[in-house]
């Protein structure tokens, strides 16, 4: 009797486990439409970078690439020290990324592997800084940079952010799941010093997390607008976001040149993300599933 009742259910189980084909195609269409919607601003930015201001505001607006890109770049370089701004952004991004990787990996290693007084309180204090809104730091940051004499200096952009709470948290979580304590203890027993353990054992194991944090930090530094707005004064010391913003005016904005500058500033990030997207995802998900 029991065999007769359960046989139809067992036979129907494989068919019930397969999702309907219509639902699968609907999901693909929905994801594809969302992707096109998100990519549309980038497409029009690159298209408008090759047209003059008159063509951009024509009706209907241009939908394909034009022939004015070099002319827009010429206008851009005449109104701004654009290549200097580009080089300064690259310099600040590299310095900020390098210092963040160094100090955050050291801080995460200390919180993950060492035991000391007030450890939990200090870590909670570090995490609490993530709750402070950015605009609340503007006036104190300016006062400190002015006191140090760092106004209009690149170091004012990368030294204050050399250790981020998010970076310390990411490194602590990764080290706790990827670096065995037994390995560290064995190195100590063999006579390896603490800096030697950090440099020779811990850092090589942190490559996925370091790559993820480096990518996030560089993109954040490259797109930073508030920091340069607070501490930079001369156009020669502007980073790209601030320099491109200075092109806008109520009556005479060269939108073609502005779009050309935005396209040039966006290209490195697109290439970097395309090359490192898999590294970013793997670094964020390591340790999430055991």
N, C-alpha and C positions, 0 to 999 in steps of 0.2 A: 504493500500500500504506500509506504514511504517512498519507494523507488518511483512509483507512478506519479507522485505529486512533485518530486524535485527534478525530474528529468527535463520538463519544459523550461524550468528556470535556468538550469545549467546550459541548455542549448541556446537560450536567448541572451545569456550573459555577455558573450563576445560582441554581439551586435549592439547591446546597450552601452558598452564601454567606448564605442567609437563616436566621436562628436559628429553631428550632422554636417554635411558638406556645405550647406548654405550658411551655417553659422561661421564656419572657418573662413569662407570667402568674405563674409560681412566684416569679420575682424580685420582681414587683410585690407579691405577697402577703407575701413575706418582709420587704421594706422597709416595707410598711404595718404589719405586726405589730410590727416594731421601733420604728416611730414612735409607735404607740399605747402601747407599753410605756414609752417614755421620757416621753411626755406625761402618763401616768397620775398621777405624783406632783404635777404642777402642777394637774391637774384636782381632785384630792382636797384640795389645799391651799386652792383657791378655794372648794370646797364646804364644807369644815370651817370656813372663815372666816365662814360665815353661820349656824353652829350653836353652841349652847351646849356647855359641857364635858360635861354629862350626855348630850346627844344624840350627841356624837362617840363616846362609849364605849358606846353602846347596841348591842345585837345584834339584827338586823344593823345595821351603821353606815349613816348617811345617804348616799345616792347622788346626791341632787339638792340644789339650793340651798334654804336656809331663810330665816328672817326675823330672825335675831339679829345681823346684821352691825353695825348701828349700836350695839347694846348692847356688842358685843365691842370696837368702837373706843372707846367710852366707858370701858370697863374699862382698855383699853390706855393711854389718855391720863391716867387717874388714877394708874396705877402707874408711868408713865414720862413724862419730858418728850419725848414721841414726836415732835412736830413740830419741836422744836429739834434732836433727833437726826437727823431727816430733812434739815433745812436744813444741818446741819454736814456730813453725808455728801455732800450736793450741792456744798457749798463746797470741801471737800477734793478731791472728784473733779474739779471744774473746774480748780482750781489745779494739781493733780498732772498732769492732762492737758495743760494749757497749757505748763507748764515742761518736761514730757517732750518734747513736740513741738519746742519751741525748741532745747533742748540736744542732743537726739538727732539732729535734722536738721543742726545745726552740726557735731556730731562725725562723723556719717556723711559729710558733705560734705568734711570735712578728710581723713578716711581714704581717700575715693574719689578726690579730685582733687589732693591735695597730695603732694609727695615730701619727706620729712624723715628725719632719723636715727632709728633704732630704731622705725620705723613698724610693721614686722611684729611686733616684740616687744611694743609697746604694744597693738596690736590683739589679739594673743594673750592679753595680760594682761586686757584687757577681756572677752574671750570666756571666759577662765578663771573669772571671777567667777560665771558661770552655773552652774558646777559646785558652788558652795558651798551646802549645804542651808540652808533658811531658819532652822531652829532654832539654827544656829550663830551667827546674827547677833543673837539676842535680847539676850544679856547685853551685848555691846559696844554695841549700839544704845542700850540703857537707860543705860549709863554715859556715853556721849557726850551724849545728850539731857539727862541730869541735870547734867552739867558745863556745858552751855550754858544751863541754866535753862529748858528747853523742855518739861519734864514738864507734862502736862495742857494743852498748847498745840497748836492745829491745825497750826502750822507743822512740828511734829515728825512729822507724817504725810505731808506732801507735799514738803518740801525734801529729805530724804534720798533719796527715790526719783525725783528730778528728771531723772536720766539713767540709763536702763536699758541693760544690755548688749544685750538683744534689740532694743531700739529703735535703737541705734547700728548693729547688724548689718543690720537691715532697711533702714535709710536708706542705708547704704553699698552694699548690693546693688542697691537701686533706682536710686540716683544713677549707679552704674557702668553700668547698662544703659539708662537713660532720659535722661541729661544728656550730650550730646556734648561732648567736651573742646574740639573746635574752636569751639563756641559760647562757651565760657568764655574761651578764648584770644583770640577776636575781640573780646569785651567788654573785655579787658585792653588790647588794642591801641588801642581807641577811648577809653581813658582812664578807664574805669569802675573804681572802687575795689573792694576785696574784699568789703566789706559791701554795696555796691551790687549786685555780681554775685550775691551770696547772696540778697538781698532781691528784686531785680527779675527775675532770670533763673532761679535755681535753685528758689526756693520755689514759683513758679507751676507748675513742672513736677512738683512733688512731691505734688500734691493727692491722687492715689490712695493713695500710701503714707502720707501724713499722716492721711487719713481712716481707714485701717486701723489705724494705730498709736494714733490717738486713741480709737477704739472699744475696742480691746483694753485700753488703759490705764485708761479710765474704768470699764469693767466690773471690772477687777482692783482698782481703788481702791474702788469701791462695795462689793465683796464682801470687802474686807480685814478679817480678824479678828485676826490675830496682832499687827499693828502697833498698833492701838488698845489691845489687851490689855496690851501692854508699857508704853506711855507715858501712857495716860489713867487718871485716878484718880476723878474725880467723874462721877456719872451725867449731868450737864448737858453734859459733853464727850464722851460716848460717841457713836460712829458707830452706824449701824443694826444691823449684825451683832452688835456687843457689847451694845447696848441690848436687843435681842430675846433674846439669850442670858441676860441678867440676869433675865428673867422666869421662867426655869425654876427650879424648886425640887423637892426630893425629895418633898414632900407636897402642895403647893398651887400647882400650875401651871395657870393659866387658858389651856387649849389653844385655845379659841376666839379669845381675844384675841391669842395668839401667832400663830395662823394668819392672823388679820386683818392683823397687822403685817407678816408675811412676804409676804402677798399685795400689800399696798400697796408694800412695798419691791421686789417683783419686777416690778410693772407697768412702771415706767420702763425697765427693762432689756429687757423683751419688746418694748415699742414701739420703743426705740432699735435693737434688733437687727432687727426687722421692716423698719425704714426704711433700715438701712445694711448689710444682709446682702450685697447685691450689691456694694457698695463694698468690704466686707471681703474677699470672694472675689477680686475683680479686683485689689485691692492686693496680696494674697498671691501671686497667680499671674503678675503682670506680670514679664517677664524670665525666667520659667521655660521658655518655649518660644520659640525664635528661628527 
